[in-house]
């Protein structure tokens, strides 16, 4: 939601879609209303995964609770919602960890369908889903939106070195 909120703050038209738990969707719907974001989420029974960040002056600790167990039909509904909105020339941001029972190549399949429609894709994920997306990229690679070394290293299967900017 961070990306959608920032784009809306910059005056861009934003449509947010994907899968969202009905049991804790109030903060999301409030954010959408406050920022003028069009809500096209597919709701499911249960909770959206809860993430907590503990911040001190030197470090941030992420606590990511497990999300809901979703059926393959729900994954397809979410993918269909994205594809229904995506047309040539649009930009789609795919963000977040996948539910534990989704295959690691879920984003890779979605990216393939989107790039076949001439849609530009920004990907914000890490670990095996990022690795699968980067390895499967037949055309333009998805642009990682959070290219930190800890997120990229497992996806690249290679060391990440800092280079001067």
C-alpha positions as CSV (number, residue, x, y, z in Angstrom):
1,X,0.0,0.0,0.0
2,X,3.0,2.2,0.4
3,X,3.5,2.5,-3.3
4,X,-0.2,3.2,-4.0
5,X,-0.2,5.9,-1.3
6,X,2.9,7.6,-2.6
7,X,1.6,7.7,-6.1
8,X,-1.7,9.1,-5.0
9,X,0.2,11.8,-3.0
10,X,2.0,12.7,-6.2
11,X,-1.4,13.2,-8.0
12,X,-1.4,10.0,-10.0
13,X,-4.5,8.0,-10.6
14,X,-4.1,4.8,-8.7
15,X,-6.2,1.6,-8.8
16,X,-5.3,-0.9,-6.1
17,X,-6.2,-4.6,-6.5
18,X,-5.2,-8.0,-5.4
19,X,-6.3,-10.1,-2.4
20,X,-7.5,-8.5,0.8
21,X,-8.8,-10.1,4.0
22,X,-12.3,-9.0,5.0
23,X,-11.6,-9.3,8.7
24,X,-9.0,-6.5,8.9
25,X,-9.7,-4.4,5.7
26,X,-10.7,-1.2,7.6
27,X,-7.3,0.4,7.7
28,X,-6.9,-0.2,3.9
29,X,-10.4,1.1,3.0
30,X,-9.7,4.2,5.2
31,X,-6.4,4.8,3.4
32,X,-8.0,4.4,0.0
33,X,-10.8,6.9,0.8
34,X,-8.3,9.4,2.3
35,X,-6.0,9.3,-0.7
36,X,-8.6,8.8,-3.5
37,X,-7.3,5.4,-4.4
38,X,-9.8,3.2,-6.4
39,X,-10.3,0.0,-4.4
40,X,-10.7,-3.0,-6.7
41,X,-9.5,-5.7,-4.3
42,X,-10.9,-9.2,-4.2
43,X,-12.0,-9.8,-0.6
44,X,-11.6,-13.2,1.1
45,X,-12.7,-14.4,4.5
46,X,-10.0,-14.1,7.1
47,X,-7.1,-11.7,7.8
48,X,-4.6,-10.0,5.6
49,X,-1.1,-10.7,6.9
50,X,0.0,-8.4,9.7
51,X,3.4,-6.8,9.5
52,X,5.0,-5.0,12.5
53,X,8.2,-2.9,12.3
54,X,10.2,-2.2,15.4
55,X,12.4,0.8,14.8
56,X,15.3,2.2,16.8
57,X,17.9,4.8,15.7
58,X,20.3,2.0,14.4
59,X,18.1,-0.7,13.0
60,X,14.6,-1.9,12.0
61,X,13.3,-5.3,12.9
62,X,10.4,-6.8,10.8
63,X,7.9,-9.1,12.4
64,X,5.8,-10.7,9.6
65,X,3.0,-12.8,10.8
66,X,1.7,-15.6,8.5
67,X,-1.2,-14.7,6.2
68,X,-4.3,-16.6,5.4
69,X,-4.3,-19.9,3.7
70,X,-5.9,-19.3,0.3
71,X,-7.2,-21.7,-2.3
72,X,-5.9,-21.7,-5.9
73,X,-9.3,-20.2,-7.0
74,X,-8.6,-17.2,-4.9
75,X,-5.2,-16.7,-6.4
76,X,-6.8,-16.9,-9.9
77,X,-9.4,-14.3,-8.9
78,X,-6.6,-11.9,-7.8
79,X,-4.7,-12.5,-11.0
80,X,-7.8,-12.0,-13.1
81,X,-8.4,-8.7,-11.3
82,X,-4.9,-7.5,-12.2
83,X,-5.2,-8.6,-15.8
84,X,-8.6,-7.0,-16.2
85,X,-7.1,-3.6,-15.3
86,X,-3.8,-3.9,-17.1
87,X,-3.5,-2.7,-20.7
88,X,-0.6,-1.8,-23.0
89,X,1.5,1.0,-21.5
90,X,0.2,0.8,-18.0
91,X,2.5,0.1,-15.0
92,X,1.7,-2.6,-12.6
93,X,3.4,-2.9,-9.2
94,X,3.4,-6.4,-7.7
95,X,4.3,-6.2,-4.1
96,X,4.5,-8.3,-1.0
97,X,5.3,-11.8,0.2
98,X,3.3,-14.6,-1.2
99,X,1.0,-16.7,1.0
100,X,2.9,-19.7,2.2
101,X,0.8,-22.1,0.1
102,X,1.4,-20.2,-3.2
103,X,4.1,-21.5,-5.5
104,X,7.4,-19.5,-5.6
105,X,6.8,-18.9,-9.4
106,X,3.4,-17.1,-8.8
107,X,4.9,-13.7,-9.6
108,X,6.9,-15.1,-12.5
109,X,3.6,-16.4,-14.2
110,X,1.8,-13.1,-13.5
111,X,4.7,-11.1,-15.0
112,X,4.8,-13.2,-18.1
113,X,1.1,-12.6,-18.7
114,X,1.5,-8.8,-18.1
115,X,4.6,-8.4,-20.2
116,X,2.8,-10.2,-23.1
117,X,0.3,-7.3,-22.9
118,X,3.1,-4.7,-23.1
119,X,2.6,-3.8,-19.4
120,X,5.6,-2.6,-17.4
121,X,6.1,-4.4,-14.1
122,X,7.7,-3.3,-10.9
123,X,8.3,-6.1,-8.4
124,X,8.7,-5.7,-4.7
125,X,9.3,-9.1,-3.1
126,X,12.3,-11.1,-1.9
127,X,13.6,-14.6,-1.5
128,X,12.5,-17.5,-3.8
129,X,9.6,-15.5,-5.4
130,X,12.1,-12.8,-6.5
131,X,14.6,-15.5,-7.7
132,X,11.9,-17.3,-9.7
133,X,10.7,-14.0,-11.3
134,X,14.2,-12.9,-12.3
135,X,15.1,-16.4,-13.7
136,X,11.9,-16.7,-15.7
137,X,12.1,-13.3,-17.3
138,X,12.1,-14.0,-21.0
139,X,11.6,-10.3,-22.0
140,X,12.3,-7.3,-19.9
141,X,13.1,-8.1,-16.3
142,X,10.7,-6.7,-13.8
143,X,12.1,-3.7,-12.1
144,X,12.7,-4.4,-8.4
145,X,11.3,-1.5,-6.4
146,X,13.3,-2.4,-3.2
147,X,16.7,-3.3,-4.5
148,X,18.5,-3.7,-1.2
149,X,21.3,-6.2,-1.0
150,X,19.6,-8.5,1.5
151,X,16.5,-8.7,-0.8
152,X,18.4,-9.1,-4.1
153,X,21.2,-11.5,-3.0
154,X,19.0,-14.6,-2.8
155,X,17.3,-13.7,-6.1
156,X,20.5,-13.2,-8.0
157,X,22.2,-16.2,-6.4
158,X,25.4,-14.0,-6.4
159,X,27.1,-11.6,-4.0
160,X,25.9,-8.0,-4.1
161,X,28.6,-5.4,-3.9
162,X,28.1,-1.7,-3.3
163,X,29.2,0.6,-6.1
164,X,29.8,4.3,-5.7
165,X,27.0,6.5,-7.0
